[in-house]
Amino acid sequence: MKKYYKTISLAAGLLCLLSTTPVAAADSSEMENIRRQLEYLISQNQQLTRRIVELEGNGTRTAVTDPAPTDSSNEPSLSEKVSFSALIEGEFSYGNDYDGNTGSEFVLATVELGLEAELNDWARTAILALYEGGEENEQLIIDEGFLEIGNYDRFPFSIQAGKLYVPFGNFETHMVQDPLTLEIGEISDFAVNIAFESAGLYGGIFSYNGMKDDGGSDVIKGYGAQFGYAMAHDSISIDTAVSYVSNIADSGGISDFINNDIAKDTVHDQVAGLGIHAITAFGPTMLITEYLTALDNFNETGEAAPELHYTSQPAAWNIEFSYSAEIGSIPGTVAVGLQGSKGAGDLGLPESRYIAAVSLELFPATALTFEYFFDTDYDTKDGGTDETSSTFTTQLACEF
């Protein structure tokens, strides 16, 4: 209210000044007009002052307030939206190859660094950086990076787009070594996957860049589909599915051979692949079965990669049985398996593999695994050596 008092004092001062200042050169009627205007101004300010005093006395003074703060208690913090994960695997191996040479080594086998962000109820992103020791060009790469839109609690469909592993095959195992099915079937590429999940049914369709045909245009070539069923009740669970891909040569094991061994980054024609798996668990036991195969020959005239002389129609399978129980007070798993391949001599895969492993969870998120496998190579007429090899591996893994 101080500003109103200042206005009244200023007007009164001007009125007194006009009353006492010589105005010989000023017209008397003009000075009288100015005097009346100042008196009116003083009167109006006095009325305004009285009104303000009355309002303050009644407790109805008007005040400007800041907008009410927004309640953000329901908004998740950054730490709740973003999660980090890591996997580190160190290994010691000792064994002999098909030529009878004996060797041993320590290796940092795997480093995985993952970041996942739940942006909202419908969108999430995932990034996985991967380092694998023992490779020719050891380096940290972006193994996966994609955006997923969907919420199965509200809608049965979702979509993934980015660099990802397409849903062809399953490759579940308790072993240190990757199953032979993964060697001929795992496909990682820039892809789009439209998936569904409802009432135990799951699957979807996908498309990815894929290899190019000889002389073909630079267009998307790879596509496929998956359909499966999964259920869990008490101590029983079942997961079974069938999957299809337009070109099984896009898998890492086959494409690496085509690109590196025969310096070829295209194929003459697409050779489709089929995968079937069934995983059954009953209490502490689990049975894994999987079979993957090419649906056509590779070495027919005009078909994909005719240079694969001994890989007429590559296929691989995996049968694995495991039992989990506490060994003393330490949780552990014992697994045995039989794996094999057909028509894959040129790909460096064994014709048969007998494998066993014991894994102990020494501490939370820390496991020690002992594994032994025995391989039998293809006959010489099928691109092998007709010899055997064996390897013992000890792996220490930490995951968080």
Buried (B, 14 or more C-beta within 10 A) or exposed (E): EEEBEEBBEBBBEBBEEBEEEEEEEEEEEEBEEEBEEBEEBBEEBEEBBEEEEEEEEEEEEEEEEEEEEEEEEEEEEEEEBBEEEEBBBBBBBEBBBBEEEEEEEEBBBBBBBBBBBBEEEEEBBBBBBBBBBEEEEEEEEEBBBBBBBBBEEEEBBBBBBBBBBBBBBBBBBBBBBBBBBBBBBBBBBBBBBBBBBEEEBBBBBBBBBBBBBEEBEEEBBBBBBBBBEBEEEEEEBBBBBBBBBBBBBBBBBBBEBBEEEEEBEBBBBBBBBBBBBBBBBEEEEBEBBBBBBBEBBBBBEEBBBBBBEBBBBBBBBBBBBBBBEEEEEEBBBBBBBEBBBBBBBBBBBBBBBBBBBBBBBEEEEEBBBBBBBBBBBBEEEBBBBEBBBEBEBBBBBEEE
